[in-house]
Every structure is written in C-alpha cells, then in structure tokens.
Amino acid sequence: MDEEKIKATERSMLFFDLLVLMRELVRSQLGLIINPETGEAIKDIGSARKLVDMITVLKEKTEGNLNEQEQRVIDNLISELQMACVKAQN
C-alpha cells in the first residue's frame, strides 16, 4: 500500500471513530446507556436531537469528500438516531 492509501485509510478509521463516539453520546442522552458512576440512565431528548443535528451538519459539510462506505455509514447513522429519538419521545 502506498503512503496516500495508508493516510486515507487512517482518516476513514478516525471518521468512523468520531461517528461511533457521537452515536454513543446520543444513545446516552436518550437514556439507553446507564451511567456506570451513578447506575442511572439520564434522558435528555433535546440534547440528543441537537447531537443528531450536528451529525447532519457534519454530513452536509463533508458532501463530496466522503467515499461510498463513509457516506453509507453516516446516512445509516442519522436514520438510526432519528428513529431512536422518535421512539424515546413516545
């Protein structure tokens, strides 16, 4: 693998790590993850929706710069989290 491909792969992995981090933050705000320190789940749907909006802005700002796999992952993530927000609100 040449150096450019290695750098591109590393950037993709960091991008995926960022999306996983944001996913876990949203899930935490929706009360789907229990805080290990308190043993409680905190539900803040407004903050969760704001994080989903931030991911959507990230998608818009990276338009044309993502490879096919990255685009598919961020699209699926946004859909998954929007549905989770709707379920948490009901």
N, C-alpha and C positions, 0 to 999 in steps of 0.2 A: 504494500500500500504506500502510495506516495504521501508526502507531508500534508498536502492540501486535503486529501481524503481523510487523513487522521484528524486534522483540525475540524473538519466538517462533522465527523462522527462525534468528536468530543463536544462540539457545540450542540448537536442534536441531543446528546445524553443530558447535558445541562438544561436544555429546554424542557425535556421530559421530566427531569427532577423538579424544575420550577412548577410545572403543571401538577405533579403529584403533591407537592407541598401546598399549593393553592387548593387542591381538591380536599386534602385533609383539613385545612383551615375551614373550608365551607362546611364539611361534614361535622366538624367540631361545633361550629356556630349553630348548626341545625339540631344539636343535641344528640347526634348519632355516635359520638365518641365520648366516653367517660373520661373526665379529668383524673389522671392517676393520683394526683396530690389530694384532691378533695373527695374522690369517689362519686362525684356528681356530674351530671351532664347539664350544660348550660345551653339554653335555647335563645338565640338572638337572630330571628329571621331577617331583620333589616340589615344586619351586618353581613349575613350570608349572601343576601341578594346583592349587596354592594360589591362583595368579592367576585360574584359571578359577573357583574357588570365590568369589573376590572379585567377579568379574563377575556371578556368580549372585546374590550378596547385593545387588549394585547393582540388578539386575533386580527382586528382591523388594522392596527399599526404595523403588523408583520405581513400584511397581504402582499403576495408576490415574492416573499422571501422564504417561505416555508416549502420544504419538499412535500411530496404526496403523503407520506406517513405522518409527518408533523401536522399537516393540515387536517388529516382524518382524526388524529388523536385530539386536537383542540376542539374540533367540531363535535365529536362524540362527548367530550368532557363537558362542554357547555350545555348540550342537550341533557346529559345525565344530571347535572347540577340544577338546571332549571326545573326539571321534573321533581327532584328531591325537595326543592324549595316549595313547590306547589303542594306536595304531599305533607310537608311539615306544617304548612299553614292550615291545612284542613283537619 
